[in-house]
């Protein structure tokens, strides 16, 4: 009887732990296929670039580097990966763009304008895939450029890039 009570207590504790862990993720709906993007929520202040670009703090699995124009985000272990991805975020003025080169999808509650480019002649790691996207932020726009090489038949998974763009903002 005590063994059964102990097992029940352990199961309850594991379920509570699972619920607590899931609370550390903010769900951002956004893909055209109706998928959900999970963005890790980390305690701490947001990172604010001198240009006014704001990103939420990210877990230690990500390396965040301030650049002259914004932030570069990559896996913390990027030097040990064969094909690491990289995300560049910056603020730009809202100049008129040729929207014919961009598709539109929902990222969170905002419209993201994006395009995908593939450079087949980049090297032995496979073609270089580039996702360029932007979302409006007041009178400016947040521009994201995400890159990753992928050997055939693999294709890049852009879920981290979309999730980080979804929680990016700017100071007006």
Steps between C-alpha positions, in 0.01 A plus 500: 500500500780743590681407180192590295466834684868572438464424127191721481690782673792464257264509200324808639836670556611421144174634358541818706858534379384459139237769550757733657742447212227567245426831673851612402398503137288770343301361213500720195267390222628594165562264215273471203460128566352577841809385690599657830834658576638451847721779622698435816424755770800580715498718807695821470491831324449526126804583290474853358729609217601869470289513180187416704474133394377285792524123537391290793767317696578158353611181676871404518458269198515818287789739459390862461756748370443873465602632159531856374145490361321245720549146629641174366358183652643153449524172687734530799690198366515634141876434470439128554219469244553407135219726377414757767224748439525873558237770547569871453246755626510874430270800481450676169302797381163418347596590145278375219590147395409301197252267667484278193818328621354422844234260622297574815428280800378557855768499769323535830245772435709684239550460125849393404617567146759242396689333222721193478818491293728203429862528387592162349869582451612565856712199596516149638239557771222519244306796364476815713138576584412858595172612653451876485196635684374823647219614726374852560598668826352846524644713220788254452534130433689214662701319234611141557750312286538134596748270327584132508673254273318172451615194311247328277238377573492704823329839514553764768256520789414867538290459817758663729539794262124554475462468877771758572354740243156455659621628838723779366390860540634853494497806717312777325 
